[in-house]
């Protein structure tokens, strides 16, 4: 696990694919740095990338408030099948089937349905396409579902229609920007496969 930054209040790291972002990551950070760690956001177990962890309850509350206020900006890179338009700003209604742990795009709002919005830019020509995504909402499986529903499933995302043999989805949290203690922090990292 790569530590990008640490001080008395936060630790910013690159979460490896395969570790749970709540318990396993806090255990790994405790072993590496000592002390307590509080998760304030999450990544799916099969997704890696930049995450921030609070090192005390006060900072956890401040970061949680930043997330609620949409002041934490989360950006991702993904490799998707097909060639989506050069840019997009997509809003959908998503419904999660908890029994199947699967999310679906639905036509209208109803109980349990949440609005989801993202913007993206396609960075490469050809199929598969490398895209950079900015999340405006943090819904479960949001990026995976919004791309798959338009015919561009993520490479390796068999749950949402990919037909390749990659073992995990090609999705990575590449940039995190957030305010804390009257400063703005920004951290970036890219996976090998983004090859920019």
N, C-alpha and C positions, 0 to 999 in steps of 0.2 A: 504494500500500500504506500502510495506516494503522499507525503505531507507537503502541501503547497505553502502553508502559513500557519503559525500558531502564536498566540499570546495568552494572557491570563483569562480572557473571556471566550475565545473561539479557537477552533481548529478547523482548517480547510484542507480537504484531502481529495484524492482521486479514488473513489470506491471501485474495487475490482468487481468484475462480473462474477456472480456466484455467491456473493455475501449478502445476507439480509441487511438492509440499510438501517434497521432499528437495533436489534439485539446484537447480531454478530459484529456489526461495525463499531458499536459502542464498546464491546469487549475488546476488539482489536486496537482501538484507540487507547483504551485504558492500559493495555499491555505495553503499547509503544510509548505513551506519554505520561501515564499515571493520572489519577484523579477521576472525577466524574464527567460524563458526556451526555448531553441531552439532544436527541434528534428533534429537529424542527420541520424537516421536510423529508420526503422519501423518494427512493428510486426502486423500481422493480428489481427483484433479486437477479434477473438475467440481463440487467442493464448496468453499465458502469458510468463513471463520470464524476464531475466536480460536485462536492457536497460540503456544507458548513455544519458544524456541530457546536452547540453552546457548551461552555465549561462551567456554567453556574445557572441557577434558576432565573436570576434577573436578566441575563443575556438571552436565555431561552424565551422569556416573555417578550423582550424587545424584538427579537428576530421573528417570533410568531406574529407580532403586531405588524411588522413590515410586510409579511406574507399576506395577512388579512387586508392591508391597505394597498396591495398590489405594488409595493415599493421594491420587492425583490424580483429582479428580472432573471428568468431562467431561459437559457438558449441551449439548443441541442443540434447535433449533426446526426443524420440518418442516411442510410443507403437504401433506396427504394427501387422496386422493379418498375420498369416503364420509364417514360419521360414526362413528368408533370409540367404544366406551364412554368415559364421562367420565374414567376412570383405568384403568391396567392395570399389571401386573407380569408380564412374559412371560419364560419360559425355554424355549429351543428347542435342539435339536441341529442344528448347521450343518455342511455339507460343501461344500468349494470344489472346483469343477472348474477346475483351473488352465489347461487347454487352452482353455476357453471364457471364462475369467475371469468365472465366474458362480457364485453361491453358492445352495445349496438347503437347505431344511429337511428333515431326515430323521427317522425315527421312533426310532432307537436309536443308542447309541454303537457305533462300530466304528473301524477304523484311519482316521485322517485327519479324524474327526468331532470338533468342539469344541462345548462347551456355551456358550450365549450368553444373557445376561440383560439386560433393560432395564426401566425403569419410565417411565411417561409420564402426563401430564395433558393433557386436551383443553382448549384455551383459548377456543375459539369455538364458536358454534352454526352449523349449516348445512354444506353441502358446497361446496367443499373445507373441511377442518378444519385449524386451526392447532394443533399439539401441541408440548409441551415435553417433552424426553426426557432421562433420566439413564441413561447407560451404566454398567453394572456390569462388562461385559467388552468388550474392543475387538476384535471379529472383523471380518474383511473384509466390507464391504457390509452389516453387521449390521442397522442400522436399516432400510435399504431392503428387505431380505429379510424381516425379521420383520413389518413392516407389510404388505408385498405378499402374504405367505403367508396373511394373514387377510382379504384382499380390500380392503385400503386402500393401494394403491400410492402412492408419492410423486408429486406433480404433477411432470411432466417426466422421470420415471424410466422411459424406454421399455424399458430392459433388463429391468425387473421388472414390466412389464404396464401402465404408464400409456398411455392412448390420446389424450393431448392433444398440442398442438403446441409446448409449452414446450421450449426447447433444452437445458436442464440440470435436474437434480433440485432441487427446492426443499427443500434441506437446508443447515443452517448451524450451525457450532459457536459457540454463543452465550455459553458461560460455562466458564471453566477455573479450578479451585481446586487449589492444591498447596502442600505445605510445602517450605521451603527456608531454610537458615541459621536455624533456630529461629523462623521467621516463617511465617505462612500468607498466601499471596497469592491474590487473587481478581480476575479480569478478566472484564468482560461487554461484549458488543456485539450489536446486532440488525441484521438486513438490512432494507432498505426494505419488502419484502413482508410482514414480520411485523407491521408497523403497529400496535403495541400502544399 
